[in-house]
C-alpha cells in the first residue's frame, strides 16, 4: 500500500482508539491535533508542517472551517460511528443505545461544510445484542472504521472510488449529552431506564437520590418488566452490589425500590 502523509484530528473517546489502530497498521499520521479548541491558524500550520496530502477526522468535536478543507483540496475524511445519514452529530453511539437500536455501524465519509453531511466512501453494519456499553461500541466501530479507511484510502486519493451522496431526507440528529441528563426519571418505562443506565455508563452516569444523597446506578437489568439494580455507588462511596447497599441501610431491596417509586406492589 502506498502511504501518503496526512494530518489526524481526533479527540476522546474514539480519537485515541483510531490513532492506536492506525499506528499498529503502520499507517500513522504525519501530525496529530487532539485539541478541538485549536485555532484555524494552528490547524493550517499543522497541515503545512506535515505536508499533509489529506486530513483524517475521528471524533474531533469541532466543525472544520472552509480554509482548512481547502488546504488539502477538500480531501478530508471522517470516520463516523453510525450508519449515516442516521445519527448525525456528537452522540451517535450513546443515542443508538438509548433508542434500543438493533443494529448500528460505521461510515467512512468525505467532510463538507455541513455536519456529517458529505458523501459516503464505505459503510459497515453490525448487529446489536441489546446489552452493549458505549465503550464496547467505541472500540468495535472505531477499529472497523480504520479498516474501512485502510481499504479505501488509495483508491480515494487516486479518484478511483465512486462516492455515494447521503439521502438527507432520511437524516436523524443527535445532541450533546449534558451532565444533568443523567438523572433517572422513574416515570419512564423500565426498558428506557435500563438503556439509559447503559448509554450513560461512562458519562454522565445515571443517578437518583436516596435520603437526600446521590446514588449512582452503575449496572441494572430487567426482571419481569421491573428495573432491578445490580451495582450502585453511594455519594462519596465505592461501587458495591445493591444488596450490600441495602444491608448498609438496614432496608430490604423492596422497601428502597418502593421509595424510589420503582416497585409496583402486587398487594
C-alpha positions, 0 to 999 in steps of 0.5 A, a space after each residue: 500500500 502506498 502511504 501518503 502523509 496526512 494530518 489526524 484530528 481526533 479527540 476522546 473517546 474514539 480519537 485515541 482508539 483510531 490513532 492506536 489502530 492506525 499506528 499498529 497498521 503502520 499507517 500513522 499520521 504525519 501530525 496529530 491535533 487532539 485539541 478541538 479548541 485549536 485555532 484555524 491558524 494552528 490547524 493550517 500550520 499543522 497541515 503545512 508542517 506535515 505536508 499533509 496530502 489529506 486530513 483524517 477526522 475521528 471524533 474531533 468535536 469541532 466543525 472544520 472551517 472552509 480554509 482548512 478543507 481547502 488546504 488539502 483540496 477538500 480531501 478530508 475524511 471522517 470516520 463516523 460511528 453510525 450508519 449515516 445519514 442516521 445519527 448525525 452529530 456528537 452522540 451517535 453511539 450513546 443515542 443508538 443505545 438509548 433508542 434500543 437500536 438493533 443494529 448500528 455501524 460505521 461510515 467512512 465519509 468525505 467532510 463538507 461544510 455541513 455536519 456529517 453531511 458529505 458523501 459516503 466512501 464505505 459503510 459497515 453494519 453490525 448487529 446489536 445484542 441489546 446489552 452493549 456499553 458505549 465503550 464496547 461500541 467505541 472500540 468495535 466501530 472505531 477499529 472497523 472504521 480504520 479498516 474501512 479507511 485502510 481499504 479505501 484510502 488509495 483508491 480515494 486519493 487516486 479518484 478511483 472510488 465512486 462516492 455515494 451522496 447521503 439521502 438527507 431526507 432520511 437524516 436523524 440528529 443527535 445532541 450533546 449529552 449534558 451532565 444533568 441528563 443523567 438523572 433517572 426519571 422513574 416515570 419512564 418505562 423500565 426498558 428506557 431506564 435500563 438503556 439509559 443506565 447503559 448509554 450513560 455508563 461512562 458519562 454522565 452516569 445515571 443517578 437518583 437520590 436516596 435520603 437526600 444523597 446521590 446514588 449512582 446506578 452503575 449496572 441494572 437489568 430487567 426482571 419481569 418488566 421491573 428495573 432491578 439494580 445490580 451495582 450502585 455507588 453511594 455519594 462519596 462511596 465505592 461501587 458495591 452490589 445493591 444488596 450490600 447497599 441495602 444491608 448498609 441501610 438496614 432496608 430490604 431491596 423492596 422497601 428502597 425500590 418502593 421509595 424510589 417509586 420503582 416497585 409496583 406492589 402486587 398487594 
